[in-house]
Structure formats: structure tokens, C-alpha cells
Amino acid sequence: MGQRFYVETLGCPKNQVDSDKIIGTLLADGMTATDDAGSADLVVINTCAFIDEARKESIDTILALEDQRKDGARLVVTGCMAERYGDELAEALPEVDRVAGFGVPVNVLADQAPAGGKRLIPVSSAPIPSFDLLNLPRPKSSSPWAYVKIAEGCDRSCGFCAIPSFRGPQRSRDIEQILREVDELEAHEIVLVAQDLASYGKDRPEELGAGSIVPLVRAVSERARWTRLLYLYPSDLTDELIDAICDTGVPYFDLSLQHVSKPLLRRMRRWGDGDRFLRRIADIRDREPGAAFRSNFIVGYPGETEEDHDELLRFVEEAELDWCGFFSYSPEEGTHAYTLDGAVDRGLMNDRLAELRELQDEITARRRDDLIGTTTTVLVDEPGTARSHREAPEIDGIVEVPHDLVPGTFVEVRIVDAMGPDLIAEPVDALARS
């Protein structure tokens, strides 16, 4: 048997896509995947560096897997943390055999690096690599759904975000490359992801241009029964894009709002305000009453006042979004926010977080209760677990279904109960069990 590899992925869905591309190259190299890190000859950790908590998790994971690996196995760290802190990471963690920034072939790097020494990646000065993860092949999806990254990097300058500094400017993929990947995955649901999804094509005005996300969504939906979009910047949510999303049969809107106070949003270098957001949400619900909404908000950004917090509370109560994530502000060196005054006390930040989360939990539970007695179509992900258009994979609640429903099938079900974020359903047609 050939050499075996183990890949651990941390962070967001975009990192999972990168890991799938890495797995594809390792399989092409003749290696075999294993779920047991202790039996692997090559252990790869795809790290996240978005906020301090994610960096701590990455370090803890590296140390834990170092303890598990067998004698002679190579430990390679890649991903956001490797790209952002490459030299420092390699120096601080002698346990790591190789630190590989974006686009560095992890297996080739490990094989070709000088024996007995680390190969440090000059990530702060390195150009965009020629070895581009975006367009590498990846294996067929092992689940009924799959993430597909349509672009890398970001051209925005949000005050709190360091991603452009290590992911680089936006680089949109060719539509043909994306569609080929969709075909190869053979998934029933395709989840499109990017740092700035709705800006797809803007960086290539001669070939693609602004608004290219619309024909892309329509083309993907011709190949997969469900197409879902994650991470939509609100200013780019055009009428044409709304129509395209609704036409996919998955009217799910993941809006990157971050806050609703106009003065605070400007300090964040962000567009919009609560009133604009509410009007857009109401407009979508007028078009598609069954639309589901998710958003994320930062709590405790420098300068956030009690009035700003109260405005966010009112928005959450009025908007009645299906899903919300609330995150405490994390100071990131090199960002605009890092230089701002008006730091919010950590205890006050935690109090605000708790208040918002309690309110949203009540709203989510109420909206789930309202679905009892209705019928909907679900995709069975695995025995006993399914999702409708209202639940994004790995992020939202689930729909519990009988264990004899076949994974990868679409089934019409009736919602019979709700338990917090999760629903319980029974198939409308008993023949669906066969």
C-alpha cells in the first residue's frame, strides 16, 4: 500500500474547498486518504487566521496532531495562518516539518525540501503563486452537496478584516472552469462561496464584468437541482441577482451586514444602514414569502455606543431573520480598526453578545415553530438528517427525517415538530422510504 495522508480543515467553507483541491493533488500523486491521523505518512493542517480565537484553535490543532502522528510522518501547515505568519509560524513551532503558503504543493514541498531543515515561505513578499488552488481538480463529492469557490481574494477594505492582506485582491475564475468543477463533483446541491460572492467578475471587466454572478448562478442551476449562495455584500444584491436566486429553487439569502448603525458602519468602512437593509429584506419577502435569511454581526467594534447596540437590537427584532451569528470584535494588526479609539470593554461586549443571542434564539425558535404543519422538499444528507432550502449545510439547523430515507434523494415532507433550531419531519408519500 502506498503512502497515506490525513487533512484537517479549520475555518470557513472556503477553506474546505482549498482542502478538497489539496486532496485532489495528493490522490493524483498516488497517495491514499485516511481518517486516522496516527496512521498517516503526511499530515496536512489547513489553518484559519481570521480572528484570534481561530488562530488559537489552529495552534492547538497543530500541537494535538503532532502528538498523534507516527514516527517519520511529515507535518505540514498550510492555509491562512501559514500565509499570514509563515516565517514566524515555522520558527515558533519546531514540531512542524513544513510551512506552506497558498499555492505551494504540500507533497512536492515536503519531498523536495532540504533534509533536516525547514523551508520558510516568504509570504509577505511572495507573488500570487502559479500553482493556483482555484483551478485544481478535486474528487467527486462524498456528500449530496458541495462547496464551490468561484473567486479568491477581496478588493474591499472593511475596517476589521485582514483577509485582503493575505488572500490578495479578487481573482475571479472562468465560468467554464467553475462549471467543469460542478460537473465533476456530481453533487445535488452546489453551494457557491467566495470572499465577496456578488462581486464575481468585477476584476475582469473585459471578459466578465460586474453582474456576472447572475449568468453564473443560472448556468450552475442548470447542472444541479439546488444552487445556494453564501456571503452576499448588501450593496451588490441587485434585482437581477434576487430573481436568479429565487429561480434556483433555493431562496436563501446570506447577507453580510455586520451592523446596522450608519455611523458605526462608516467606521467599519461599510455600506448601508438598518433602514436600507429592512427595505431590501421586505422587498425579497414580497417576491418570495418563503425566503430564508441569514446574517452575521460584529459586536463591540471600536466606537460602538449603547445607542448603536440598541439600534441593532431593534433591527434584529424587526427583521426576524431565520439565522444570525454574533461575534465579538477581534483586533487584527494591520487593519484600519486596529488604529481606532473607542475600545469597548470586554465585559460590556459579552453582555451585548448575550442579549443579542438570546433575542435571536427566540426569533429562530418561533420561526421554526411556524413551520409545523407545512410541507417542504428536503435533500437527505445522511440517514436521519436532511435540509430544506432554509438550512445551509454545516451552518444552520437540520430537518430530522426517518433513517430509512436514502441519502442523496429529494423528498417531500411534512414538518411535524420543532426543537429549537431543528425540525422533525415525516415523508408525505410513504413510497419515498423505498
C-alpha positions as CSV (number, residue, x, y, z in Angstrom):
1,M,0.0,0.0,0.0
2,G,1.3,3.5,-0.9
3,Q,1.8,6.4,1.4
4,R,-1.3,7.7,3.3
5,F,-2.3,11.3,4.0
6,Y,-4.6,13.0,6.5
7,V,-6.0,16.5,6.0
8,E,-7.5,18.5,8.9
9,T,-9.5,21.6,7.8
10,L,-10.2,24.6,10.1
11,G,-12.2,27.7,9.4
12,C,-14.8,28.6,6.8
13,P,-16.3,26.7,3.8
14,K,-13.8,28.4,1.5
15,N,-11.0,26.6,3.4
16,Q,-12.8,23.3,2.8
17,V,-12.7,23.9,-0.9
18,D,-9.0,24.5,-0.7
19,S,-8.6,21.3,1.2
20,D,-10.5,19.4,-1.4
21,K,-8.1,20.8,-4.0
22,I,-5.2,19.7,-2.0
23,I,-6.7,16.2,-1.5
24,G,-7.1,16.0,-5.3
25,T,-3.4,16.7,-5.9
26,L,-2.4,14.2,-3.2
27,L,-4.6,11.5,-4.8
28,A,-3.1,12.3,-8.2
29,D,0.3,11.8,-6.6
30,G,-0.7,8.2,-5.8
31,M,-1.3,8.7,-2.1
32,T,-4.3,7.3,-0.2
33,A,-6.5,9.2,2.2
34,T,-7.0,8.1,5.8
35,D,-9.3,9.2,8.6
36,D,-6.7,8.3,11.2
37,A,-4.0,10.9,11.6
38,G,-1.9,8.4,13.6
39,S,-1.5,6.1,10.6
40,A,-0.8,8.9,8.0
41,D,2.6,9.4,6.4
42,L,1.7,13.0,5.6
43,V,-0.5,15.1,8.0
44,V,-1.7,18.4,6.5
45,I,-3.4,21.1,8.6
46,N,-5.3,23.8,6.6
47,T,-5.5,26.6,9.1
48,C,-7.6,29.7,9.7
49,A,-6.3,33.1,10.8
50,F,-9.4,35.3,10.6
51,I,-9.6,36.2,14.3
52,D,-7.6,35.5,17.4
53,E,-9.9,32.6,18.5
54,A,-9.3,30.9,15.1
55,R,-5.6,31.3,15.4
56,K,-5.6,29.7,18.9
57,E,-7.6,26.8,17.5
58,S,-5.1,26.4,14.7
59,I,-2.2,26.2,17.1
60,D,-4.0,23.8,19.4
61,T,-4.8,21.5,16.4
62,I,-1.2,21.6,15.2
63,L,0.1,20.5,18.6
64,A,-2.6,17.9,19.0
65,L,-1.9,16.3,15.7
66,E,1.8,16.4,16.3
67,D,1.2,14.3,19.4
68,Q,-0.8,11.8,17.3
69,R,1.4,11.4,14.3
70,K,3.5,8.3,13.9
71,D,7.3,8.2,13.8
72,G,8.6,9.5,10.5
73,A,5.4,11.2,9.4
74,R,5.6,14.7,8.0
75,L,3.5,17.5,9.5
76,V,2.7,20.3,7.0
77,V,0.8,23.5,7.9
78,T,-0.9,25.4,5.1
79,G,-3.9,27.8,4.8
80,C,-4.5,31.3,6.1
81,M,-2.2,31.1,9.1
82,A,0.7,29.8,7.1
83,E,0.2,32.5,4.5
84,R,-0.1,35.3,7.1
85,Y,2.5,34.2,9.6
86,G,4.7,31.8,7.6
87,D,8.2,32.6,8.9
88,E,7.0,33.3,12.4
89,L,5.0,30.1,12.5
90,A,7.9,27.9,11.3
91,E,10.2,29.5,13.8
92,A,7.8,29.2,16.7
93,L,6.7,25.6,16.1
94,P,9.6,23.3,15.7
95,E,7.1,20.4,15.7
96,V,6.1,21.4,12.1
97,D,8.1,20.0,9.3
98,R,7.0,22.4,6.6
99,V,5.0,25.6,6.4
100,A,3.3,26.0,3.0
101,G,1.7,29.3,2.0
102,F,-1.1,29.4,-0.5
103,G,-0.4,27.7,-3.8
104,V,2.6,25.7,-2.5
105,P,2.2,22.0,-3.4
106,V,2.3,20.4,0.1
107,N,3.5,17.0,-1.0
108,V,6.1,18.3,-3.5
109,L,7.3,20.8,-0.9
110,A,7.7,18.1,1.7
111,D,9.5,15.8,-0.7
112,Q,11.9,18.3,-2.2
113,A,12.7,20.4,0.8
114,P,16.3,20.1,2.2
115,A,16.6,17.3,4.7
116,G,17.0,18.3,8.3
117,G,15.7,21.9,7.8
118,K,12.6,23.8,7.3
119,R,11.7,25.6,4.2
120,L,10.3,29.0,5.1
121,I,7.8,30.7,2.8
122,P,8.3,34.4,2.4
123,V,4.6,35.1,2.4
124,S,4.8,38.8,3.0
125,S,6.6,39.4,-0.3
126,A,5.7,36.3,-2.4
127,P,3.7,37.0,-5.6
128,I,0.4,35.2,-6.3
129,P,1.5,31.6,-6.9
130,S,1.5,30.0,-10.3
131,F,0.3,26.8,-8.5
132,D,-3.3,28.1,-8.1
133,L,-5.7,26.2,-5.9
134,L,-8.7,27.7,-7.6
135,N,-8.5,25.6,-10.7
136,L,-7.0,22.4,-9.4
137,P,-9.2,19.2,-9.9
138,R,-10.9,17.8,-6.8
139,P,-12.5,14.5,-6.2
140,K,-16.2,13.7,-6.6
141,S,-18.2,15.0,-3.6
142,S,-18.6,12.4,-0.8
143,S,-21.9,14.1,0.3
144,P,-25.0,15.2,-1.7
145,W,-23.8,18.8,-1.5
146,A,-20.5,20.5,-2.2
147,Y,-18.9,24.0,-1.8
148,V,-17.5,25.6,-5.0
149,K,-15.3,28.6,-4.7
150,I,-15.8,31.0,-7.6
151,A,-13.2,33.6,-6.8
152,E,-10.3,34.2,-4.4
153,G,-9.3,37.3,-2.6
154,C,-11.2,40.6,-2.0
155,D,-11.0,44.2,-3.2
156,R,-12.9,45.7,-0.3
157,S,-11.2,47.5,2.6
158,C,-13.5,46.7,5.5
159,G,-12.0,48.2,8.7
160,F,-12.0,45.0,10.7
161,C,-10.8,42.5,8.1
162,A,-7.2,41.4,7.3
163,I,-8.2,38.9,4.6
164,P,-7.2,41.0,1.6
165,S,-3.7,41.4,3.1
166,F,-3.0,37.6,2.8
167,R,-5.6,36.4,0.3
168,G,-4.8,39.1,-2.1
169,P,-7.1,41.0,-4.5
170,Q,-10.1,39.4,-6.0
171,R,-9.4,36.9,-8.7
172,S,-12.5,35.5,-10.5
173,R,-12.5,32.1,-12.1
174,D,-13.6,31.4,-15.7
175,I,-17.2,30.3,-15.9
176,E,-16.2,27.3,-17.9
177,Q,-13.7,26.2,-15.1
178,I,-16.4,26.6,-12.5
179,L,-19.0,24.6,-14.5
180,R,-16.5,21.8,-15.1
181,E,-15.9,21.5,-11.4
182,V,-19.6,21.4,-10.8
183,D,-19.9,18.6,-13.3
184,E,-17.0,16.7,-11.7
185,L,-18.5,16.9,-8.2
186,E,-21.8,15.3,-9.2
187,A,-23.5,16.9,-6.2
188,H,-27.2,17.5,-5.9
189,E,-26.6,20.9,-4.2
190,I,-23.9,23.3,-5.1
191,V,-23.0,26.0,-2.6
192,L,-21.2,28.9,-4.2
193,V,-18.7,30.7,-1.9
194,A,-16.1,33.5,-2.2
195,Q,-14.8,36.3,0.0
196,D,-17.2,38.6,-2.0
197,L,-19.5,36.5,-4.0
198,A,-21.7,39.1,-5.7
199,S,-18.6,41.0,-6.9
200,Y,-17.7,38.0,-9.1
201,G,-16.3,39.2,-12.4
202,K,-15.7,42.8,-11.5
203,D,-11.9,42.2,-11.5
204,R,-12.1,41.1,-15.2
205,P,-14.2,43.8,-16.9
206,E,-13.2,42.9,-20.4
207,E,-14.0,39.2,-20.0
208,L,-16.7,39.0,-17.3
209,G,-17.6,42.3,-15.7
210,A,-20.0,43.4,-13.0
211,G,-23.2,41.4,-12.7
212,S,-21.5,38.2,-14.0
213,I,-22.7,36.4,-10.9
214,V,-26.2,36.3,-12.4
215,P,-25.5,34.2,-15.5
216,L,-23.1,32.1,-13.5
217,V,-25.9,31.2,-11.0
218,R,-28.3,30.4,-13.8
219,A,-25.7,28.2,-15.5
220,V,-24.9,26.3,-12.3
221,S,-28.6,25.8,-11.6
222,E,-29.0,24.1,-14.9
223,R,-26.5,21.4,-13.7
224,A,-27.5,21.0,-10.1
225,R,-31.0,20.8,-8.7
226,W,-30.2,23.2,-5.9
227,T,-27.8,26.2,-6.0
228,R,-27.1,28.1,-2.8
229,L,-25.1,31.3,-2.4
230,L,-23.2,32.3,0.7
231,Y,-21.7,35.7,1.7
232,L,-23.5,38.4,-0.3
233,Y,-22.4,42.0,0.2
234,P,-25.7,44.0,0.5
235,S,-24.9,46.8,-1.9
236,D,-24.5,44.2,-4.8
237,L,-27.8,42.5,-4.1
238,T,-29.4,43.6,-7.3
239,D,-32.9,42.8,-8.5
240,E,-31.4,40.6,-11.2
241,L,-29.5,38.6,-8.6
242,I,-32.5,38.3,-6.3
243,D,-34.5,36.9,-9.3
244,A,-31.8,34.5,-10.2
245,I,-31.5,33.2,-6.6
246,C,-35.3,32.7,-6.3
247,D,-35.4,30.9,-9.6
248,T,-32.9,28.3,-8.4
249,G,-35.5,26.9,-6.0
250,V,-33.3,27.9,-3.0
251,P,-34.4,31.3,-1.9
252,Y,-31.8,31.6,0.7
253,F,-30.1,35.0,1.3
254,D,-26.9,35.1,3.3
255,L,-26.3,38.8,3.7
256,S,-23.1,40.2,5.1
257,L,-24.4,43.1,7.1
258,Q,-22.0,43.3,10.1
259,H,-24.0,46.1,11.8
260,V,-26.9,48.5,11.2
261,S,-25.8,51.7,12.8
262,K,-24.9,54.1,9.9
263,P,-22.1,55.9,11.8
264,L,-20.6,52.7,13.0
265,L,-20.8,51.1,9.6
266,R,-18.9,54.0,8.2
267,R,-16.2,53.5,10.8
268,M,-16.2,49.9,9.6
269,R,-15.8,51.2,6.0
270,R,-19.0,49.5,5.1
271,W,-22.1,50.5,3.0
272,G,-25.7,50.7,4.2
273,D,-27.8,51.1,7.3
274,G,-30.6,49.4,9.1
275,D,-33.4,51.0,7.2
276,R,-32.0,50.1,3.8
277,F,-31.4,46.6,4.9
278,L,-35.0,46.3,6.2
279,R,-36.4,47.6,3.0
280,R,-34.4,45.1,0.9
281,I,-35.5,42.2,3.1
282,A,-39.1,43.2,2.9
283,D,-38.8,43.5,-0.9
284,I,-37.4,40.0,-1.1
285,R,-40.2,38.6,1.1
286,D,-42.8,40.3,-1.1
287,R,-41.3,38.5,-4.1
288,E,-40.8,35.2,-2.3
289,P,-42.6,34.8,1.0
290,G,-40.8,31.6,1.8
291,A,-37.3,33.2,1.5
292,A,-34.9,32.4,4.3
293,F,-32.3,34.9,5.6
294,R,-29.0,34.6,7.5
295,S,-26.6,37.4,8.5
296,N,-23.6,38.0,10.8
297,F,-22.9,40.9,13.1
298,I,-19.9,42.2,14.9
299,V,-20.4,43.3,18.5
300,G,-18.0,45.7,20.2
301,Y,-16.4,47.3,17.2
302,P,-14.3,50.4,18.4
303,G,-16.7,53.3,19.0
304,E,-19.9,51.2,19.3
305,T,-22.2,53.1,21.7
306,E,-25.2,52.0,23.7
307,E,-27.3,53.7,21.1
308,D,-25.7,51.7,18.3
309,H,-26.3,48.5,20.3
310,D,-30.0,49.4,20.9
311,E,-30.4,50.1,17.2
312,L,-29.0,46.6,16.4
313,L,-31.4,45.0,18.9
314,R,-34.4,46.8,17.2
315,F,-33.2,45.7,13.8
316,V,-32.9,42.0,14.9
317,E,-36.3,42.1,16.4
318,E,-37.9,43.8,13.4
319,A,-36.0,41.9,10.6
320,E,-36.9,38.4,12.1
321,L,-34.1,36.7,10.3
322,D,-34.0,32.9,10.3
323,W,-30.4,32.7,11.4
324,C,-27.9,35.1,12.9
325,G,-24.3,34.9,14.0
326,F,-23.0,37.4,16.5
327,F,-19.2,37.7,17.1
328,S,-17.2,39.9,19.4
329,Y,-14.8,42.3,17.7
330,S,-11.3,40.9,17.4
331,P,-8.5,43.5,16.9
332,E,-6.4,42.5,13.9
333,E,-3.0,44.0,13.4
334,G,-2.7,45.9,10.1
335,T,-6.4,46.7,9.8
336,H,-8.0,50.1,9.9
337,A,-9.9,49.3,13.1
338,Y,-6.6,48.4,14.9
339,T,-5.8,52.2,14.9
340,L,-9.2,53.4,16.1
341,D,-10.0,54.6,19.6
342,G,-13.2,53.9,21.5
343,A,-12.4,50.3,22.5
344,V,-15.4,48.6,24.1
345,D,-14.9,46.9,27.5
346,R,-14.8,43.1,27.2
347,G,-17.4,42.6,29.9
348,L,-19.8,45.0,28.2
349,M,-19.1,43.3,24.9
350,N,-20.0,40.0,26.3
351,D,-23.2,41.4,27.8
352,R,-24.3,42.8,24.5
353,L,-23.5,39.5,22.8
354,A,-25.6,37.6,25.3
355,E,-28.5,39.9,24.9
356,L,-28.5,39.6,21.1
357,R,-28.1,35.9,21.1
358,E,-31.0,35.4,23.5
359,L,-33.2,37.6,21.3
360,Q,-32.2,35.8,18.1
361,D,-32.6,32.3,19.6
362,E,-36.2,33.2,20.5
363,I,-36.8,34.5,16.9
364,T,-35.3,31.4,15.3
365,A,-37.3,29.1,17.5
366,R,-40.5,31.0,16.8
367,R,-39.9,30.9,13.0
368,R,-39.2,27.2,13.2
369,D,-42.4,26.6,15.2
370,D,-44.3,28.5,12.5
371,L,-43.3,25.8,10.0
372,I,-45.1,23.0,11.9
373,G,-47.8,21.5,9.7
374,T,-46.3,22.8,6.4
375,T,-44.9,20.7,3.6
376,T,-41.5,21.2,2.0
377,T,-38.9,19.5,-0.1
378,V,-35.7,18.3,1.6
379,L,-32.4,16.8,0.5
380,V,-31.4,13.9,2.6
381,D,-27.7,14.4,3.5
382,E,-27.3,11.2,5.6
383,P,-29.5,8.7,7.3
384,G,-31.9,10.6,9.6
385,T,-30.6,14.1,8.5
386,A,-32.0,16.3,5.8
387,R,-32.2,20.0,4.9
388,S,-34.7,22.2,3.1
389,H,-33.9,25.4,1.2
390,R,-34.0,27.2,4.6
391,E,-30.9,25.4,6.0
392,A,-27.4,25.8,4.7
393,P,-25.1,22.7,5.3
394,E,-22.9,22.7,8.4
395,I,-24.2,26.2,9.4
396,D,-27.9,26.2,10.2
397,G,-30.3,23.7,11.9
398,I,-31.4,20.5,10.3
399,V,-34.5,18.5,9.5
400,E,-34.7,15.2,11.2
401,V,-36.3,12.5,9.0
402,P,-36.7,8.7,9.2
403,H,-33.4,6.8,8.9
404,D,-34.6,4.7,6.0
405,L,-34.8,7.7,3.6
406,V,-32.0,7.3,1.1
407,P,-29.1,9.9,1.2
408,G,-28.9,12.0,-1.9
409,T,-32.6,11.9,-2.6
410,F,-35.1,14.8,-2.6
411,V,-38.2,14.0,-0.5
412,E,-41.4,16.0,0.1
413,V,-42.0,16.0,3.8
414,R,-44.5,17.4,6.4
415,I,-43.0,19.3,9.4
416,V,-44.5,17.6,12.5
417,D,-42.5,19.3,15.3
418,A,-39.6,21.7,16.1
419,M,-36.9,21.6,18.7
420,G,-35.2,24.9,18.8
421,P,-33.3,25.3,15.5
422,D,-34.1,21.8,14.3
423,L,-37.3,20.4,12.7
424,I,-38.8,16.9,12.7
425,A,-40.5,15.7,9.5
426,E,-42.2,12.7,8.0
427,P,-42.4,11.9,4.3
428,V,-45.7,12.9,2.7
429,D,-45.5,9.8,0.4
430,A,-44.7,6.5,2.2
431,L,-43.2,5.3,-1.1
432,A,-40.4,7.7,-0.6
433,R,-39.0,5.3,2.0
434,S,-38.2,2.6,-0.6
